[in-house]
């Protein structure tokens, strides 16, 4: 009898019929995933401000949704639930490691995702890779029982961040092309760096490798680029792939690859002296002062 009850409970785990038990399961599952991510086997680094705000808003919406009775607040929560769809899809794609080389030379991101899950399942942490699917299933169940206005608001929530992303990508494309063209034109780092506009995109391109995290490399945990900017990564997935090669320009925009971060640090500090080289992240909590001092020392050496 106990075994039957246990397996019956497992069937209810993805979407428990009792809202309170569903809340507890969600808090335990997602909370454990967050703690393991930052303190055991980090995959996602600290989200930048807009990504953090979106994630927090979505998570609050999904945990309080069953308990909200107010019509207007419920409608707003439908919108936030829709906003969670692209968030979950992004996480799935990132975990699929678009930059990786899958086994058997198959260029299939979902095979990468499966390889990733199976590869760490023996540690007991692989189940956390299914959190995006768990949350997507909740959104689907809430949407399936919603009235037409709720379904439309979920659709609006899905489209809103996608439209913002499209606008961003147009700017990204122009700035990335100018960045690559400047490198091809000048061919030396001093003239190249001097020609760059001091804007958001240049700051992000130069920050890749020591400040911005662009690739799934859970094997190298300990210290890694502490900021995770999803829009930057999507832009590099789309256009950076054409620049990938021996130096992996795709996720390390030229001219400095992953093994030449010293010059990137130096020029970042020259072009953006008002910005900190380091950023806080739980993954470097114990060694924060060491890495901060080390980055500053490298930058000062080129001034």
N, C-alpha and C positions, 0 to 999 in steps of 0.2 A: 504493500500500500504506500509506503514511504517513497519508493522508487517512482511510482506512478505520479505522486504528488510533485516530486522533484521535477520530473520531465514535463508535467503539466505547467509548472511554474516557468520552466525554460521557454515554453511556447508563448507565454505571456510577456516575456522580457522585452521583446522589440516594441510592444505597445500594450502596456498593462491596462486592463479595463477599469481598474480602480485608480482615479486621478491622483490620490495621495501616494499610493505605492508607485505610480508612474513617476511622480515628482521625485521620490526618494531614489528610485533607480537611476533617473537622469542625473541627479546631483552626485550620486556615488560614482557612476560610470564616467561622466564627463569630468568631474572633479579629480578622480584618480588619474585620468588621462592627462589632465593639465599638470598635476604634480609630477607624474612620471616624465612628462615631456621636458620640464624645466630642470629636474633634479636627478634623473636617472639616465634616460636615453633621449636626448633632445633632438627633435626633428624640425619643429618650427621655433624660430627665434622670436624675439619681442616684436609684435606687430607695431607698425608706425601708427600715428594718432588716428587717422581716418579708419584704418583697418581695425584697430582696437575698439573704436566707438561702434562700428558696425557689428563686430562680434559680440560685444557686451549687450547692445540693444536687442540683437537677435536671441541671445541666450536667455535674457530676462523674459522676452516675449514667449519663448517656448515653454518655460517653466511655470509662468503664471497664467498662461492661456486658459487652461481648463477651469480656473477659479474665478475668472472675470465675467461678470454679468452685465456690466454697463455696455450699452449698445455701441456708443461712440468709441469707447476705449477698445472694445472688442474689434471694431473695424480697423483701428490703428494697429492692433496686434496682428491682424491678417496681413497688413502691408509689411510689417517687420518679419513675419514668417516667410513671405515671398522673398524678401531681401536675403534670407538665410539660404535660399536655394543656390545662388551663385557662389556664396561663401563655401558651402559644402562641396560644390562641384570643383571649385578652385583647389580645395584641400585634397580631393581625390586625385586631381591631375598632378599636383605637386608631389604627392606621395608616389605617383607613378613614375616620377623622375624623368621628365621629358629629355633631359640632357644625357641620361644614362645610356649605356650600351647593353641592351637586353641579351639574354642567353640565346643561342642559336641564330643570332643576327636578325631576329625578328624586330621590326620597328613597331612594336605594339605597346602603347603605354599601359594598357590594362594587364598585359602579361607582366610588365615591370611591377605594377601594383601588387599582383599576386605573389611575385617573387619576393617583394619587400615584406609582405605579411608573413609568408612562410619562413622567410629568412630569420625573423626575430621571434617567431611564435614560441620557440623552445625557451625563450626567456620569460614567457608569460606576459609579454607586453604587446604581442602582435594583435591581440583583440582590440586594443585601443585604435588601431588603424581603421576599424569599422565604425568609429564614432560618426563620421560624416553620413554614412548610410543610415545609421540609427536615427539621426536627426532628420534626414530627408524622409524617412518613413513616417515620422511624427507629422511633418508638414503635410505629407500626402493624406494621412488619416484625418487631420483637421480640415484640410481643403475639401476632401470627399464629402464630409458631412456639412459643409458650409452652404449657405444660400448663394444665390447668384452674385450678390454684392460682395460677399466674402471671397468668392472665387476670383472676381474681377480685381479686388484689392491685392490678393496674392499675386496675380499676374502683374499688376502695377509694381509691386515690390520686387518682382524678378527683373522687370525691365528697367527700373530706375537706375540701379548701379551699372547695368549694362550700357545704358545711354551715356552715363558719366564716363565709363571706361572707353567708349568709342571716341568721345571728344578728346580724352587724354591721349589715346593712341595716335590720333592725327598729329598732335603736338609732338608726341614721342617720335614718330616716324621722321618728321622734319628735322628735329634736333639730332637724332641718331645719324641720319644721312649726312648732316653737316659735320658731325663729330668724325665720322669715318672719312669724309672727303678731306677734312682738314689734316688728318693724319696722312692720308695718301699724298696730299699736296706738299706738305712741309717735310715729312720724313725724319725730322729730328724733334726731340721732345720739347726743347725750349721754345722754338717757334710755334710748334703745335699748341702747347699749353697757353702761350701768350695770345693765340688767336681765338681761344674758346670764350664764349659768352659766360658771364658769371651768373648763371640762372639755375633753376631747380634741377633741370635735366643734367647739366654738366656736373653739378654736385653729386647727383645719384650715380652717374657713370664713373666718376673718379672714386666714389666711395665704395664701389663693389670690391669685395675681397677682404676689406678690413672693417667696414662699417655696415655694408648692406649684404644680406644673405640671399644668394640666388640659386643655390643648388642643394639637393638632398644629399648629404654626406654624413649620415649618422655615425659612421665608423670613426669619424674624426672629432667626436665630442670632446669637450674639455674647455676649449675656447674656440670660438668661431665668430664670423661677422654677426654682431648682435641684433641688427635691425632687419625686419622682414617687411618688404614693400610689395604687396601682391601686384599692383599695377605695373611696377618696374619689371617684375619677373615675367608677366604676360607679354609685355612689349619685347623683351629679350627672347622669349620663346618664339614669337612671330617673326621678328626681323633679325635677331641675333644669330639664329641658326645658320643663316647664309654666310656668316663670318666665322663659323666654328671651324676648327682645324687643329693642327698640332699645338697651337697655343690656346685653344679653347676660347676664342674671342667671344663666342656667344654669351657665356655668363661671366667673362672677364673682358669687358670692352677694351679695345686696343688703346695705347700701344703696349701696355704692360700686362702680361699674363699673370697666372696665379703664383709663379715663382719670382715675380719681379714687382712685388708690392711696395718695395722701399721707395721707388720713384713715384709711384701713385700717391703714397703718403706725403711725400715732399711737395708735389704739385697741388695736392688737395689743400695742404696748409698754406701754400702761397696764394692760391686763388680764393680760398675761403678762410682767411685767418680768424674771422670772428666765430667760426664753428668749431665745436669740440671734435677731436679725432676719435674719442671713445664714446660709447653709449652704454647705459646700464642694461644688464641682462642677468637673470638668475644663473645662467650657465657660467658666468665669470665672476660670480659674487665673491668667492674666496680669493681670487687672484686679481680683483678689479684694479687695485693700486699698481700692481706689477705691470699689467697690460697698458694701463693709462700712461704710466711713466715710460714704458718701452716705446709706445707709439709717439709720444712727445719727443723722446730722444732721437728717434729716427727722423722725424720731421725737422727738428732743429739742425740736424747734420747737413741738410741741404740748403740752409738759408745763408 
